[in-house]
Amino acid sequence: MTEKSRTVYLIARLYYLVREQMDAELAKEEITSVQYTVLSLIRGSDGLSSAQLARRYRVKPQSMHKTVRDLEAAGLIERAAGWENKKALVAVLSEKGRERLARCDTLIDAYERQLFRDAPAEDLEAFRRVAKSLMERPGP
């Protein structure tokens, strides 16, 4: 009889598998999985600063600053004075960014359907509930 795999180990392995495949799919649109996630976070807001994006993605501000700079250089986001704090620059999607993100969504939708094709709908919904609950917890 084999020992049961640790859940955190399975999650880590799944993360690397998914990220590797997402990067392969998104490369068709010249986007990385990190950039896709950042663009998706921006889409769901009225504009986010680099610091806000870093907190939501749980990375250091310096790492997020580079990603934001790269997205801006590619013309996928624009930065403007924030609504609440005029001194802080917030990132918003450009028209080009909205169009690219829509194409990326199509790629990722197809990848998700393929990845979870054998998972019963109720299991997938339970997985989503648990994942969201864990992500909504405060830091370590």
N, C-alpha and C positions, 0 to 999 in steps of 0.2 A: 504494500500500500504506500502511495506517495504522500508526502506532506502537502497540505493545502497551501497554495500560493498566497502570499500576502496581498491584500487588496491594494496597498499603496504601490507595491511593485507592479501589479497589473496596470494600474492607472499610469504609472511612469512609462511603461512599455507602450501602452496605447497612445500616450501623448507623442512619443517619438515616431511611432508608425503613422499617426494621423498627420503630424506636422510634415514629415517627409513627403507623404503623398499630396498634401495640400500645396506644398512648395512646387512639386512637379506639375500639378494642374495649373496653379497660378502663374507659373513661368510662361505659359502660353500668352498671358496678358502682361508679362514683364513686371510682375508684382510678387513679393514674398508673402508668406503667411503672416508675418509680423505687420507688414504694411497693410495687408487686407484687414486684419483685426483693427488696426488704428483707424483706417478709413471707415470701417463699420461703426466704431465707437463715435467718431465724429458725426456720421450720418444720423445717429440717434440723439443728437444734441443741437443746441442753438449755437454751438461753437465751444471748443475746449482749449484751454491753455496747455502747453507742454507739460507743466506740472500736474495738471488734472489728468491728462492722458497717462502720465507715468504712474500715478496712484492707481488708476483704474486697471492698468495693464500689469501693475506690480513690478515695475522696473525702476532703475535709478533715473533721475531726471536727465542726466547726461546722455544716457542711451536713447531716451525718448527724443531729446533735442535733435540728435542726428537723424532719427527716423523722420521727424517732422520736417527737418531741413531737406532731406532727400525727396519727400513727397511734394514739398513746395517747389523744389527745383524741377521736378517732373511735370509741374503744372496741375497736379491732382488736388491740391488744397491751396487755399489763399489764407493769409493771416491779416487780421484787422483788430482794431481796438475792441476790447470786450465790452459787453453791455453793462455789467456791474462794476468792473474795474477798468477804466479807460487806459490805465498804464499797462495792463497785461494784454499781450497779443493772444487772440484765440484763433484756432484753425477751423475753417469751414470748407466744405467740399466745393471745388470749382465745377463748372459744367463738365469739363473733361473728366474730373474725378468721379462725378455721379455716373457718367456713361461707362467708365472703366469698371467701377464698382458693380454696376448692374451686370456687366458681362462676367465678372468674377463670381457673382452670386450664382449665375447659371452654371458655371463650372463646378462650384462647391455643392450646389443642390444635386447635381448628377453624381458627384463623388459620394455624398451622404447616402443617396438612394442605393448606390452600389455597396457601400460599406455595411449598411444596416439591412440589406435586402432579406436576410434570413431571421431578423429579430422580430418577434411578435410585437405588435403596436403597444400592448400594455407593458411589456418589458422596457421598451424604448421610453415610454412616458415615465415609468418609475426611475429609470436611469437619469432622465432629464431633471426630475424632481430632486433626486439626491445630489446631483452635480450642482444645481442652482443653490440648494441649501448650503452645501459646503463652500461655494464661492461667495455667498453672502455673509459668511461669518467674518468677524473682524480678523485682522492679521494674526500671526502666530501667537 
